């Protein structure tokens, strides 16, 4: 009987092609919105989390605004922070934008970042060619630099840059390594800027006339169990250093920031799903409207079937089956279109788009539920028609 109901439902859908198409279209739009939004947003979130996880685990970022009486951090103060229990190293960061020249060609507005050996030891995965800085480079202020892959393609197209020279503010620097432009440090991720060239931070301090450090990353040891205690100790030291002046510095524990980001991202995904579900609700109303019209048009058919002994339950099953078939077809096409849009967005944004089986299950399940919920009332109305009244309309 169910097979017969499905056959009759399909025949009715095919007979009313335009009306069925418009009804299915509402479900397709709703499911497409759910699949595309959840899949793309989750891919973007995973990409951001992956970048922060790779460079931000067990890291504290300190940015110093200073006070009228105390500006930045000296070498001794950096050493004091480095010697706090649980701290495995620090990486001062000095950033500026200057012009660079090579073989008479000038490259304008190049972002130069001053780093130390700890930064490259901690982020060894950044290097795609050559080496990073060592302690002798930093302490002896050796004129060496590490360039990004983007700058390599700009200034050394078709050449191996390692061992070649650049002129930075009148001083000749030797290229010793290349970092992958797809990877960034915590500072770069937070600022949104992309570093073109790294040189030892003490060199950059001399070039820019600075004698204080205003930004640094503090790396906690992998064995450190209480990151909050370490951050509290650093905060206490900085409070004493800046005489407990408000807004004299900013300290961010990356682990805490990551947890906050994940919480906000979960809320965002839920909100987007709820918004996309509104389209499915509209599609469900379309199904109910079509089924009510179908019941009205097929009043005589229902009356004849009841007069010939058809049970109300079987008539209800037939109309409910038709509603479920419409919503399921919409769900299937919605999944296909949603995945196509997701992969297209991934290609445009240059990020990997994983197939979200949870989103697919949610879209198809929701569409089937819409068919049952919004198809029940018209199906019940059809099953309750009085056969005498139905036949009277002939």
SULLIN-V159129 format. One record per residue. N is the residue number from 1. RES is the residue in three letters. OMEGA is omega in radians with two decimals (none if undefined). BURIAL is + if it has 16 or more other ideal C-beta (glycine too) atoms within 10 Angstrom, else -. D_LAST is the distance of its C-alpha to the last C-alpha in whole Angstrom. Layout:
BEGIN
n/res/omega/burial/d_last
N/RES/OMEGA/BURIAL/D_LAST
N/RES/OMEGA/BURIAL/D_LAST
END
This chain:
BEGIN
n/res/omega/burial/d_last
1/UNK/3.11/-/27
2/UNK/3.12/-/28
3/UNK/3.13/-/29
4/UNK/3.11/-/25
5/UNK/3.13/+/24
6/UNK/3.13/+/26
7/UNK/-3.13/-/25
8/UNK/3.12/-/22
9/UNK/3.13/+/23
10/UNK/3.11/-/25
11/UNK/3.13/-/22
12/UNK/3.10/+/20
13/UNK/-3.11/+/23
14/UNK/-3.13/-/24
15/UNK/-3.14/-/21
16/UNK/-2.99/-/22
17/UNK/-3.06/-/25
18/UNK/-3.13/-/26
19/UNK/3.11/-/24
20/UNK/3.14/+/26
21/UNK/-3.13/-/29
22/UNK/3.11/-/29
23/UNK/3.13/+/28
24/UNK/-3.08/+/31
25/UNK/3.11/-/33
26/UNK/3.11/+/34
27/UNK/3.13/+/35
28/UNK/-3.13/+/37
29/UNK/-3.13/+/39
30/UNK/-3.13/+/39
31/UNK/3.10/+/41
32/UNK/3.13/+/43
33/UNK/-3.14/+/44
34/UNK/-3.10/+/45
35/UNK/-3.06/+/47
36/UNK/-3.10/+/48
37/UNK/-3.09/+/50
38/UNK/-3.08/+/51
39/UNK/-3.10/+/52
40/UNK/-3.13/+/54
41/UNK/3.14/+/55
42/UNK/3.11/+/57
43/UNK/3.11/+/58
44/UNK/3.13/+/60
45/UNK/3.13/+/61
46/UNK/3.14/+/62
47/UNK/3.12/+/64
48/UNK/3.14/-/66
49/UNK/3.14/-/67
50/UNK/3.12/-/68
51/UNK/3.14/+/71
52/UNK/3.13/+/72
53/UNK/-3.05/-/72
54/UNK/-3.08/-/74
55/UNK/-3.00/+/77
56/UNK/-3.12/+/76
57/UNK/3.12/-/77
58/UNK/-3.11/+/80
59/UNK/3.03/+/80
60/UNK/3.12/+/81
61/UNK/-3.13/+/81
62/UNK/3.07/+/84
63/UNK/-3.03/-/84
64/UNK/3.03/+/87
65/UNK/3.10/-/87
66/UNK/3.10/+/90
67/UNK/3.09/-/92
68/UNK/-3.10/-/95
69/UNK/-3.05/-/97
70/UNK/-3.10/+/96
71/UNK/3.03/+/94
72/UNK/-3.09/+/93
73/UNK/3.11/+/94
74/UNK/3.10/-/97
75/UNK/-3.14/-/98
76/UNK/-3.14/-/100
77/UNK/3.04/+/97
78/UNK/3.11/+/94
79/UNK/3.11/-/97
80/UNK/3.11/-/96
81/UNK/-3.13/+/93
82/UNK/-3.08/-/93
83/UNK/3.09/-/95
84/UNK/-3.13/-/93
85/UNK/3.14/-/92
86/UNK/3.12/+/89
87/UNK/-3.11/+/89
88/UNK/3.12/+/89
89/UNK/3.11/+/90
90/UNK/3.13/+/89
91/UNK/3.07/+/88
92/UNK/-3.13/+/89
93/UNK/3.07/+/87
94/UNK/-3.00/+/88
95/UNK/3.08/+/86
96/UNK/-3.13/-/87
97/UNK/-3.05/-/86
98/UNK/3.08/+/89
99/UNK/-3.14/-/89
100/UNK/3.10/+/90
101/UNK/3.06/+/92
102/UNK/3.12/+/93
103/UNK/3.09/-/95
104/UNK/3.12/-/95
105/UNK/-3.11/-/91
106/UNK/3.09/-/90
107/UNK/-3.02/+/87
108/UNK/3.03/-/86
109/UNK/3.10/-/84
110/UNK/-3.13/+/84
111/UNK/-3.14/+/84
112/UNK/-3.10/+/86
113/UNK/3.08/+/86
114/UNK/-3.12/+/89
115/UNK/3.09/+/89
116/UNK/-3.09/+/91
117/UNK/-3.13/+/92
118/UNK/3.13/+/90
119/UNK/-3.10/+/87
120/UNK/3.06/+/87
121/UNK/-3.13/+/88
122/UNK/-3.08/+/85
123/UNK/-3.10/+/82
124/UNK/-3.13/-/84
125/UNK/3.13/-/80
126/UNK/-3.03/+/80
127/UNK/3.06/+/83
128/UNK/-3.12/-/82
129/UNK/3.07/+/86
130/UNK/-3.08/+/89
131/UNK/3.02/-/90
132/UNK/3.12/+/90
133/UNK/2.95/+/92
134/UNK/-3.04/+/95
135/UNK/3.13/-/97
136/UNK/3.09/-/100
137/UNK/-3.07/+/98
138/UNK/-3.08/+/97
139/UNK/-3.12/-/101
140/UNK/-3.13/-/103
141/UNK/3.12/+/100
142/UNK/-3.12/+/100
143/UNK/3.11/+/98
144/UNK/3.14/+/95
145/UNK/3.03/+/92
146/UNK/-3.08/+/88
147/UNK/3.07/+/86
148/UNK/3.12/+/82
149/UNK/3.10/+/80
150/UNK/3.13/-/79
151/UNK/3.10/+/82
152/UNK/3.14/+/83
153/UNK/-3.13/-/81
154/UNK/-3.02/+/82
155/UNK/-3.08/+/86
156/UNK/-3.08/+/86
157/UNK/3.13/-/84
158/UNK/-3.13/-/85
159/UNK/2.99/-/88
160/UNK/-3.03/-/89
161/UNK/-3.06/+/89
162/UNK/-3.13/+/91
163/UNK/3.13/-/95
164/UNK/-2.98/-/94
165/UNK/2.98/-/95
166/UNK/3.07/+/94
167/UNK/-3.11/-/95
168/UNK/3.14/+/94
169/UNK/3.06/+/96
170/UNK/-3.14/-/99
171/UNK/-3.12/-/99
172/UNK/3.13/-/99
173/UNK/3.11/+/96
174/UNK/3.09/-/96
175/UNK/-3.14/+/92
176/UNK/-3.12/+/92
177/UNK/3.12/+/88
178/UNK/3.07/+/85
179/UNK/-3.13/+/82
180/UNK/-3.11/-/78
181/UNK/-3.14/+/77
182/UNK/-3.13/-/73
183/UNK/-3.13/+/75
184/UNK/3.04/+/76
185/UNK/3.11/+/79
186/UNK/-3.12/+/77
187/UNK/-3.13/+/79
188/UNK/3.13/+/77
189/UNK/-3.10/+/74
190/UNK/-3.10/+/74
191/UNK/-3.11/-/76
192/UNK/3.13/-/73
193/UNK/3.14/-/76
194/UNK/-3.12/-/77
195/UNK/3.11/+/81
196/UNK/-3.07/+/82
197/UNK/3.03/+/86
198/UNK/2.97/+/88
199/UNK/3.10/+/91
200/UNK/-2.99/+/93
201/UNK/3.12/+/93
202/UNK/3.05/+/96
203/UNK/-3.11/+/97
204/UNK/3.06/+/94
205/UNK/3.11/+/95
206/UNK/-3.11/-/99
207/UNK/-3.10/+/97
208/UNK/3.12/-/95
209/UNK/3.13/-/98
210/UNK/3.03/+/96
211/UNK/3.12/-/98
212/UNK/3.07/+/95
213/UNK/-3.08/+/92
214/UNK/3.13/+/89
215/UNK/3.06/+/86
216/UNK/3.01/+/86
217/UNK/3.11/+/84
218/UNK/-3.11/+/86
219/UNK/3.08/+/85
220/UNK/-3.14/+/85
221/UNK/-3.14/-/86
222/UNK/-3.13/-/83
223/UNK/-3.10/-/85
224/UNK/-3.08/-/85
225/UNK/-3.08/-/83
226/UNK/-3.13/-/82
227/UNK/3.13/+/81
228/UNK/3.14/-/81
229/UNK/3.12/-/85
230/UNK/3.14/+/86
231/UNK/3.10/+/84
232/UNK/3.13/-/85
233/UNK/3.12/-/89
234/UNK/3.12/+/88
235/UNK/3.13/-/87
236/UNK/3.12/-/90
237/UNK/-3.13/-/92
238/UNK/3.08/+/91
239/UNK/3.11/-/91
240/UNK/-3.10/-/94
241/UNK/-3.10/+/95
242/UNK/3.03/+/93
243/UNK/3.07/-/94
244/UNK/3.12/-/91
245/UNK/3.13/-/90
246/UNK/3.08/-/86
247/UNK/3.10/-/84
248/UNK/3.09/+/87
249/UNK/3.07/+/85
250/UNK/-3.13/-/82
251/UNK/-3.12/-/81
252/UNK/3.02/+/78
253/UNK/-3.00/+/78
254/UNK/3.12/+/76
255/UNK/3.12/+/74
256/UNK/3.11/-/73
257/UNK/3.12/+/72
258/UNK/3.11/+/70
259/UNK/3.12/-/68
260/UNK/3.12/-/67
261/UNK/-3.13/-/66
262/UNK/3.10/-/64
263/UNK/3.12/-/62
264/UNK/-3.14/-/61
265/UNK/3.09/+/60
266/UNK/3.10/-/58
267/UNK/3.13/-/56
268/UNK/3.13/-/56
269/UNK/3.12/+/53
270/UNK/-3.14/-/52
271/UNK/-3.14/-/51
272/UNK/3.11/+/50
273/UNK/3.13/+/47
274/UNK/3.13/-/46
275/UNK/-3.14/-/45
276/UNK/-3.12/+/44
277/UNK/3.10/+/41
278/UNK/3.11/-/40
279/UNK/3.09/+/38
280/UNK/3.10/+/37
281/UNK/3.09/-/35
282/UNK/3.09/-/34
283/UNK/3.11/+/32
284/UNK/3.08/+/31
285/UNK/3.09/-/29
286/UNK/3.10/+/28
287/UNK/3.14/+/26
288/UNK/-3.13/+/25
289/UNK/-3.13/-/23
290/UNK/-3.10/+/22
291/UNK/3.09/+/21
292/UNK/3.09/+/19
293/UNK/-3.14/-/17
294/UNK/3.12/+/16
295/UNK/-3.14/+/15
296/UNK/-3.12/-/13
297/UNK/-3.03/-/12
298/UNK/-3.14/+/11
299/UNK/-3.13/+/9
300/UNK/3.12/-/7
301/UNK/-3.14/-/10
302/UNK/3.13/+/12
303/UNK/3.14/+/10
304/UNK/-3.13/-/10
305/UNK/3.11/+/14
306/UNK/3.13/+/15
307/UNK/3.13/-/14
308/UNK/3.03/-/16
309/UNK/3.13/-/19
310/UNK/3.14/-/19
311/UNK/3.10/-/21
312/UNK/-3.11/-/20
313/UNK/-3.12/-/24
314/UNK/3.09/+/22
315/UNK/3.10/+/19
316/UNK/3.12/+/22
317/UNK/-3.11/+/24
318/UNK/-3.11/+/22
319/UNK/3.10/+/21
320/UNK/3.09/+/25
321/UNK/3.13/+/26
322/UNK/3.13/+/24
323/UNK/-3.14/+/26
324/UNK/3.11/+/29
325/UNK/3.12/+/29
326/UNK/-3.10/+/29
327/UNK/3.14/+/31
328/UNK/3.06/+/34
329/UNK/3.09/+/33
330/UNK/3.12/+/34
331/UNK/-3.14/+/37
332/UNK/3.12/+/39
333/UNK/3.11/+/39
334/UNK/3.10/+/40
335/UNK/-3.13/+/43
336/UNK/-3.13/-/44
337/UNK/-3.14/+/44
338/UNK/3.11/+/46
339/UNK/3.12/+/48
340/UNK/3.12/-/49
341/UNK/3.14/+/49
342/UNK/-3.14/+/52
343/UNK/3.09/-/54
344/UNK/3.10/-/54
345/UNK/3.12/+/55
346/UNK/3.12/+/58
347/UNK/3.14/-/59
348/UNK/-3.10/-/59
349/UNK/3.12/-/61
350/UNK/3.05/-/63
351/UNK/3.13/-/62
352/UNK/3.13/-/61
353/UNK/3.08/+/57
354/UNK/3.08/-/57
355/UNK/3.14/-/53
356/UNK/-3.14/+/52
357/UNK/3.09/-/50
358/UNK/3.12/-/50
359/UNK/3.12/+/48
360/UNK/3.12/+/46
361/UNK/3.13/-/45
362/UNK/-3.12/+/44
363/UNK/-3.12/+/42
364/UNK/3.14/+/40
365/UNK/3.13/-/40
366/UNK/-3.13/+/39
367/UNK/3.10/+/36
368/UNK/3.12/+/35
369/UNK/3.11/-/35
370/UNK/3.12/+/33
371/UNK/-3.12/+/30
372/UNK/-3.05/-/30
373/UNK/-3.07/-/31
374/UNK/3.08/+/28
375/UNK/-3.06/+/26
376/UNK/-3.08/+/26
377/UNK/3.09/-/24
378/UNK/3.13/+/21
379/UNK/3.13/+/21
380/UNK/3.12/-/22
381/UNK/3.14/+/19
382/UNK/-3.08/+/17
383/UNK/-3.08/+/18
384/UNK/3.13/-/18
385/UNK/3.06/+/14
386/UNK/-3.09/-/14
387/UNK/3.14/-/12
388/UNK/3.12/-/11
389/UNK/-3.14/-/10
390/UNK/-3.12/+/8
391/UNK/3.13/-/6
392/UNK/-3.09/-/5
393/UNK/-3.14/-/4
394/UNK/none/-/0
END
